[in-house]
């Protein structure tokens, strides 16, 4: 009998709008965290490794970026499914998290389009 019940938050526009808004907030947070960590890794840690022979910052920031990128990936996929993004838009947005500074542009574009109700 429980299987026959439908979740009203998924079927009503209001509930799905709230779910998309929450997923967008998670995605935006993770996109900014991953973007900042990637810049710190490339601009600070890598030069320290090769110019000052200090490999520890790359190890720490690289590991943190890797794990947090996975959370970013999950939040982007969650948002893409909830907001019904195109496959191309989803792939490009996820890949933007691997390019310094591009993640910020992709986050702003995805936020603008999602809030406007457009497919990314």
C-alpha positions in Angstrom: 0.0 0.0 0.0 2.9 2.4 0.7 4.2 1.8 -2.7 1.0 3.0 -4.2 1.3 6.5 -2.6 2.8 9.2 -4.6 5.2 11.8 -3.4 3.3 15.1 -3.8 6.5 17.1 -3.7 7.6 15.5 -6.9 4.4 15.9 -8.8 3.4 19.4 -7.9 5.2 22.3 -9.4 5.8 24.0 -6.1 7.6 21.0 -4.5 9.7 20.4 -7.6 10.6 24.1 -7.7 11.8 23.9 -4.1 13.8 20.7 -4.9 15.5 22.5 -7.8 16.2 25.5 -5.7 17.8 23.4 -3.0 19.8 21.4 -5.5 20.9 24.7 -7.1 22.1 26.0 -3.8 24.2 22.8 -3.2 25.6 22.9 -6.7 26.6 26.6 -6.4 28.3 26.0 -3.0 30.3 23.0 -4.3 31.2 24.8 -7.6 32.7 27.7 -5.7 34.6 25.5 -3.2 36.0 23.3 -6.0 36.9 26.4 -8.1 38.8 28.0 -5.2 40.6 24.8 -4.3 41.6 24.3 -8.0 43.0 27.8 -8.2 44.9 27.4 -4.9 46.3 24.1 -6.2 47.4 25.5 -9.5 48.6 29.0 -8.4 50.0 28.2 -5.0 50.7 24.5 -4.4 52.2 23.5 -7.7 54.7 26.4 -7.8 55.7 25.5 -4.2 56.2 21.9 -5.2 58.5 22.7 -8.2 60.1 26.0 -7.1 60.5 25.4 -3.4 60.6 21.6 -3.3 57.6 21.5 -1.0 55.3 18.6 -2.1 53.0 18.7 0.9 50.6 21.5 -0.3 50.0 19.6 -3.6 49.3 16.4 -1.7 46.9 18.2 0.7 45.1 20.4 -1.8 45.1 17.8 -4.5 43.5 15.2 -2.3 40.9 17.8 -1.0 40.1 18.9 -4.5 39.7 15.3 -5.7 37.2 14.4 -2.9 35.3 17.6 -3.2 35.2 17.4 -7.0 33.4 14.1 -6.5 30.8 15.9 -4.3 30.6 18.7 -6.9 30.0 16.0 -9.6 27.2 14.5 -7.5 25.5 17.9 -6.8 25.8 18.8 -10.5 24.2 15.5 -11.6 21.5 15.9 -9.0 20.7 19.4 -10.2 20.8 18.3 -13.8 18.3 15.6 -13.2 15.9 17.8 -11.2 16.1 20.7 -13.6 16.0 18.5 -16.6 19.2 19.8 -18.2 20.4 18.5 -21.5 23.1 15.9 -21.7 25.5 18.3 -23.4 24.9 21.0 -20.8 25.4 18.6 -18.0 28.7 17.2 -19.4 30.1 20.7 -20.1 29.1 21.9 -16.7 30.7 19.0 -14.9 33.9 19.3 -17.1 34.1 23.0 -16.3 35.0 22.0 -12.7 38.3 20.7 -13.9 39.5 24.0 -15.6 40.7 26.9 -13.3 38.4 29.9 -13.5 36.0 28.3 -15.9 34.1 26.7 -13.1 33.0 30.2 -11.9 31.7 31.1 -15.4 29.9 27.7 -15.7 28.3 28.2 -12.3 27.0 31.6 -13.1 25.6 30.4 -16.5 24.0 27.4 -14.9 22.5 29.5 -12.1 21.1 32.1 -14.5 19.6 29.6 -16.9 18.2 27.4 -14.1 16.5 30.3 -12.3 15.0 31.4 -15.6 13.6 27.9 -16.1 15.8 27.3 -19.2 17.6 24.0 -19.9 21.4 24.2 -19.5 
